[in-house]
Amino acid sequence: MKRIINAVTIALSVMLIAACGRPLVPINERERENYEKIIAGQIIECVYGLDANGSCLKEGEDGIWR
């Protein structure tokens, strides 16, 4: 019985560590630069504004995906 409890505890611990790890989301270099500027409290200069990912919008874009 004690072995089963230990095995379940170890299995749950491994699952918790795997679930709480850092997600692997690819971020392009421009978005990373803008994110680091925002975190540092700097202002990002974008003529047409920022989208939700931190990229500068181009002329005519509104940042809404259709």
C-alpha positions in Angstrom: 0.0 0.0 0.0 2.9 2.3 0.9 4.5 1.7 -2.5 1.3 2.6 -4.3 1.0 5.9 -2.4 4.6 6.7 -3.1 4.1 5.9 -6.8 1.0 8.1 -7.0 2.8 10.9 -5.2 5.7 10.8 -7.6 3.4 10.6 -10.7 1.4 13.6 -9.5 4.6 15.6 -8.7 6.0 14.9 -12.2 2.6 15.9 -13.8 2.5 19.1 -11.8 6.1 20.1 -12.8 5.3 19.3 -16.4 2.1 21.3 -16.4 3.6 24.4 -14.6 6.6 24.7 -16.9 7.2 27.6 -19.2 5.1 27.3 -22.4 7.0 27.2 -25.6 5.5 30.0 -27.6 7.5 31.4 -30.5 7.9 35.2 -30.4 9.4 37.1 -33.3 12.3 39.4 -32.5 10.3 42.7 -33.0 7.6 41.6 -30.6 10.3 40.5 -28.0 12.0 43.9 -28.3 8.7 45.8 -27.8 7.8 43.5 -24.8 11.2 44.2 -23.2 10.8 47.9 -23.7 7.3 47.8 -22.1 8.6 45.8 -19.1 11.4 48.3 -18.7 8.9 51.2 -18.7 10.0 52.7 -22.0 7.7 54.1 -24.6 7.3 52.3 -28.0 7.1 54.7 -31.0 4.6 53.4 -33.5 2.9 55.7 -35.9 -0.3 53.7 -36.2 -0.3 52.1 -32.8 0.3 48.6 -31.4 -1.5 45.3 -31.8 -2.2 42.9 -29.0 1.1 41.1 -29.6 3.2 44.2 -29.3 3.9 44.7 -33.0 3.6 48.0 -34.7 0.5 48.3 -36.9 0.9 49.2 -40.6 -1.1 51.9 -42.3 -4.7 50.8 -42.7 -4.5 48.0 -40.1 -6.7 48.1 -37.1 -5.3 45.0 -35.2 -8.5 43.0 -35.5 -8.2 39.6 -37.2 -11.1 38.8 -39.6 
